[in-house]
Amino acid sequence: MANLERVMQQLHDSQINAGVETFYDAGMRVWLGDTFNGIQAETWIKRTDLQWPAGVTAASWLHAVALRLYPESNYAKVSAPPPWARRSHHGLRHHT
């Protein structure tokens, strides 16, 4: 599981605004962007019967969406796997 504080610090250091807000009844709101420049992406992580969904965390969502929306950012440069380690559309790794 990715560390939320670490992801938020790295996003901040790369000048990418992000936020996490909790509501007892509704779960967790997670977003990239801000109210002044616009929210670029947003999701809700909701509990069902007091259980959080398996494999879905605020940190993992922020990480994945930041890489997709800001591929040229410092965050992506230090966080993305090297090109040779990325999976092809067939699920196999590229080798160079």
VOGU-3710 file (C-alpha; in Angstrom, 3 decimals, decimal comma):
1> manlervmqq> 0,000/0,000/0,000  1,367/3,407/-0,962  1,957/5,886/1,831  -0,535/8,762/1,506  1,684/11,317/3,204  4,604/10,466/0,913  2,452/10,678/-2,242  0,994/14,028/-1,126  4,483/15,406/-0,380  5,795/14,291/-3,774
11> lhdsqinagv> 2,787/15,794/-5,563  3,278/19,048/-3,659  6,986/19,103/-4,495  6,023/18,698/-8,180  3,543/21,606/-7,966  0,536/19,292/-8,375  -2,337/20,218/-6,089  -4,292/17,400/-4,469  -6,610/16,753/-1,580  -8,339/14,145/0,550
21> etfydagmrv> -11,440/14,801/2,582  -13,432/12,379/4,703  -17,156/12,338/5,430  -18,426/9,810/7,922  -21,565/8,974/5,941  -20,094/9,157/2,439  -16,543/7,846/2,668  -13,554/9,652/1,246  -13,311/12,265/-1,495  -9,963/12,341/-3,319
31> wlgdtfngiq> -8,966/14,848/-6,003  -6,220/16,354/-8,111  -6,380/20,083/-8,794  -7,758/22,933/-6,727  -10,713/25,296/-6,494  -8,823/28,211/-8,096  -7,477/26,404/-11,178  -10,082/23,669/-11,373  -10,371/20,087/-10,215  -8,676/17,914/-12,849
41> aetwikrtdl> -9,899/14,561/-11,499  -11,970/13,413/-8,543  -13,272/10,183/-7,066  -15,114/8,919/-4,023  -13,963/5,858/-2,103  -17,007/4,534/-0,286  -17,433/1,983/2,459  -19,977/-0,792/2,172  -21,169/-2,359/5,418  -18,316/-0,567/7,220
51> qwpagvtaas> -15,727/-2,193/4,912  -13,383/-0,224/2,666  -12,964/-1,612/-0,866  -9,991/-3,932/-1,247  -7,076/-2,570/-3,235  -8,434/0,969/-3,554  -6,644/3,626/-1,535  -6,434/7,388/-1,777  -2,682/7,099/-2,307  -2,929/4,536/-5,108
61> wlhavalrly> -5,629/6,557/-6,900  -3,691/9,821/-6,599  -0,521/8,144/-7,847  -2,124/6,477/-10,876  -4,130/9,525/-11,944  -1,204/11,932/-11,464  0,935/9,754/-13,745  -1,823/9,779/-16,375  -2,667/13,500/-16,180  0,844/14,845/-15,658
71> pesnyakvsa> 3,186/12,501/-17,583  5,849/15,218/-18,012  5,846/16,319/-14,369  8,657/15,823/-11,914  6,308/13,501/-10,049  6,027/11,214/-13,063  9,759/11,343/-13,712  10,626/10,152/-10,214  7,605/7,891/-9,649  6,952/6,091/-12,921
81> pppwarrshh> 8,696/2,807/-13,675  11,407/3,023/-16,335  10,186/2,382/-19,895  11,778/-1,077/-20,028  9,744/-2,157/-16,971  6,343/-1,045/-18,282  3,931/-3,708/-19,429  2,771/-3,900/-23,011  -0,891/-4,146/-23,908  -0,417/-7,948/-23,866
91> glrhht> 0,705/-7,900/-20,228  4,300/-8,736/-21,139  7,223/-6,577/-20,223  9,104/-4,736/-22,936  12,764/-5,653/-23,173  15,397/-3,477/-24,822
//
